[in-house]
Amino acid sequence: MSRKRVLSVVGGLLVAGFTLSAFAGFRLPNLLPFRDPSGIFRTLALGPVDLGNPFFDKLGTNDRSCTSCHDASEGWSITPPHLQERFQITQGKDPVFRPVDGANCPSAEVSSLKARYMAYSLLLKKGLFSQRDHVGRPRAQLEKPGQQRDPGACSAQTSADEFGTATDC
């Protein structure tokens, strides 16, 4: 990504952040327009979106909230291009990039930029989160406690049954 593009993205995020925080009572006005490559889109709600409700609160100790993945400017979703921009801006240290469910394997090496890029490749390229519990066990194992396949080794880290969209929000 070019330096100009990174600066443009950072500037856009800052403007969006200042715009959202400027609204009295921390509310997102109904039908606030957001622009993306396809045009302009808006959220239709019964009234302003209360940015103080639990959907926007930090969850646990990983510094995430539901809005880490469900962003108003992304249509309350998340896309690989948006993840790639966040990775570039934060060098892969944004709260969305956490090994427990953001990495291909919770024990993946994340000590360098290159290692983080490799560890989060499925998230960055396809927007896929690992379907694991809070300690890194595949959720499929939780449904079948007697069948522990590959605990912690992650040899099947690209298995389709262990990846999908985030289910906590």
C-alpha positions in Angstrom: 0.0 0.0 0.0 1.4 3.4 -0.9 2.3 6.0 1.7 -0.3 8.3 0.1 -3.0 5.7 0.5 -2.0 4.9 4.1 -2.2 8.7 5.0 -5.5 8.9 3.2 -6.9 6.0 5.2 -5.5 7.3 8.5 -7.0 10.7 7.7 -10.4 9.2 6.9 -10.4 7.2 10.1 -9.6 10.3 12.1 -12.3 12.3 10.5 -14.8 9.5 11.0 -13.8 9.2 14.7 -14.0 12.9 15.3 -17.4 13.0 13.5 -18.8 10.2 15.6 -17.5 11.5 18.9 -18.8 15.0 18.1 -22.4 13.8 18.3 -24.1 14.8 21.5 -24.8 11.9 23.8 -22.6 9.6 21.7 -25.3 8.8 19.2 -24.9 7.9 15.5 -27.7 9.9 13.7 -30.2 7.8 11.8 -29.4 7.7 8.1 -25.8 9.1 8.5 -24.2 8.6 5.0 -21.1 6.5 4.6 -19.2 6.3 1.3 -17.7 3.1 -0.2 -16.6 2.2 -3.8 -20.2 1.3 -4.7 -21.6 4.7 -3.6 -23.3 5.9 -0.4 -25.0 3.8 2.2 -26.8 4.5 5.4 -28.1 2.7 8.5 -31.9 2.9 9.0 -32.9 2.6 12.6 -35.9 3.6 14.7 -33.9 6.5 16.0 -30.2 7.4 16.5 -27.9 4.5 17.3 -26.8 4.8 21.0 -23.0 4.4 20.9 -23.1 3.9 24.7 -25.0 0.6 24.6 -23.2 -2.8 25.3 -22.6 -3.5 21.6 -19.9 -0.8 21.8 -18.4 -1.8 25.2 -15.0 -3.5 25.4 -15.3 -7.3 26.0 -12.9 -8.9 28.4 -9.2 -8.2 28.3 -8.5 -8.3 24.5 -9.5 -4.6 23.9 -12.2 -5.6 21.5 -15.9 -4.6 21.3 -18.5 -5.9 18.8 -17.6 -2.9 16.7 -14.1 -4.1 16.3 -15.6 -6.2 13.6 -19.1 -4.7 13.0 -18.3 -1.1 11.9 -21.0 1.4 10.8 -18.7 2.6 8.0 -18.5 -1.0 6.7 -22.3 -1.6 6.8 -22.0 -3.1 10.3 -19.7 -5.8 8.9 -16.0 -6.2 8.1 -14.3 -6.7 4.7 -10.9 -8.0 3.7 -9.9 -4.6 2.2 -10.8 -2.9 5.5 -8.9 -5.5 7.5 -5.9 -5.0 5.2 -6.0 -1.2 5.7 -6.2 -1.7 9.5 -3.3 -4.2 9.4 -1.2 -1.7 7.4 -2.0 1.2 9.7 -1.4 -0.7 13.0 1.3 -3.1 11.8 -1.1 -5.9 12.7 -1.6 -4.7 16.3 -5.3 -3.6 16.0 -7.5 -5.4 18.6 -9.1 -7.4 15.7 -5.8 -9.2 15.2 -5.6 -11.5 18.3 -4.1 -15.0 18.0 -7.0 -16.7 19.9 -9.4 -16.3 17.0 -7.9 -13.9 14.5 -4.9 -16.0 13.6 -4.9 -19.2 11.5 -3.7 -20.9 14.7 -3.7 -19.5 18.3 -0.1 -20.5 18.8 1.1 -18.7 15.6 4.2 -16.6 15.8 3.3 -12.9 15.9 6.5 -11.3 17.0 7.4 -9.5 13.7 5.3 -7.8 11.0 6.0 -10.6 8.5 5.0 -13.2 11.1 1.8 -11.4 11.9 1.0 -11.1 8.2 1.4 -14.9 7.8 -0.4 -15.6 11.1 -3.5 -13.6 10.1 -3.5 -14.5 6.4 -7.0 -16.0 6.3 -8.4 -13.0 8.1 -6.6 -10.6 5.8 -7.4 -12.4 2.6 -10.9 -13.8 3.2 -12.2 -12.1 6.4 -12.3 -15.5 8.2 -12.1 -15.7 11.9 -11.1 -19.0 13.5 -14.0 -20.8 15.3 -12.3 -21.3 18.6 -13.2 -20.8 22.2 -11.6 -18.2 24.5 -8.5 -20.4 25.1 -7.9 -21.4 21.5 -9.6 -24.8 21.3 -11.6 -25.4 18.0 -15.3 -25.1 18.7 -15.9 -28.4 17.0 -13.9 -30.0 19.8 -16.2 -28.5 22.3 -19.2 -30.1 20.7 -17.4 -33.5 20.6 -15.3 -33.6 23.9 -14.1 -37.1 23.3 -12.6 -36.3 19.9 -9.6 -34.0 20.5 -8.0 -33.8 17.1 -4.8 -31.8 16.8 -5.0 -29.9 20.2 -2.8 -26.8 19.8 -0.8 -28.1 16.8 -3.1 -26.6 14.2 -2.2 -28.9 11.4 -5.7 -28.5 10.1 -5.7 -24.7 10.5 -7.2 -24.0 7.1 -10.1 -26.5 7.6 -13.3 -24.9 6.6 -15.2 -26.2 9.6 -13.0 -24.2 11.9 -13.4 -20.9 10.1 -16.3 -18.6 9.7 -17.7 -15.3 10.8 -17.3 -14.2 14.4 -20.1 -15.5 16.6 -19.8 -13.5 19.8 -21.5 -10.3 18.5 
